[in-house]
Amino acid sequence: MPREIITLQVGQCGNQVGTEFWKQLCQEHGISKQGILEPQHQLGAFSSSAEKSTPGGGSLLGASAGGDRKDVFFYQADDEHYVPRALLLDLEPRVINSIQNSDLRSLFNHENVFVADHGGGAGNNWASGYAQAESVQEDILEMIDREADGSDRLEGFVL
């Protein structure tokens, strides 16, 4: 049984890098940007050759091979829909709003998105960000706890 990993995308950089991470992971596992598992013939490079060699002589298995472990980073919401085990957190709404208005809007669980109510952000001021985050830490910890409770065998977090 796979062990789950939850990603915490924090701030502008974390959410921008996290978005690219999920795009790549979806492509590697044959999951569309709407979270639907694509038919085997639509998996691109992985469908023509499920096994790719690595520099050390090992191999990487594509989504069409039996070794695909989607459950590490995704949970299956219903028969077809895969949802990332991810929390998107920011004090300023610009980057998260751009994700929610992109072609990935159907991929993420909307309950796992946190934007501060005031929406002003920290303005590159560490002390301001610390104080603002301190006032919302219970909400954020509750989100993390809820996502962790949904895991069978949580291995860890990626920040």
Buried (B, 14 or more C-beta within 10 A) or exposed (E): EEEBBBBBBBBBEBBBEBBEBBBEBBBBBBBBBBBBBBEEEEBEEBBEEBEEEEEEEEEEBBBBEEEBEBBBBBBEEEEEBBBBBBBBBBBBBEBBBEBBEEEBEBBBBEEBBBBBEEEEBBEEEEEBBEEBBEEBEEEBEEBBEEBEEBBEEBEEBBE
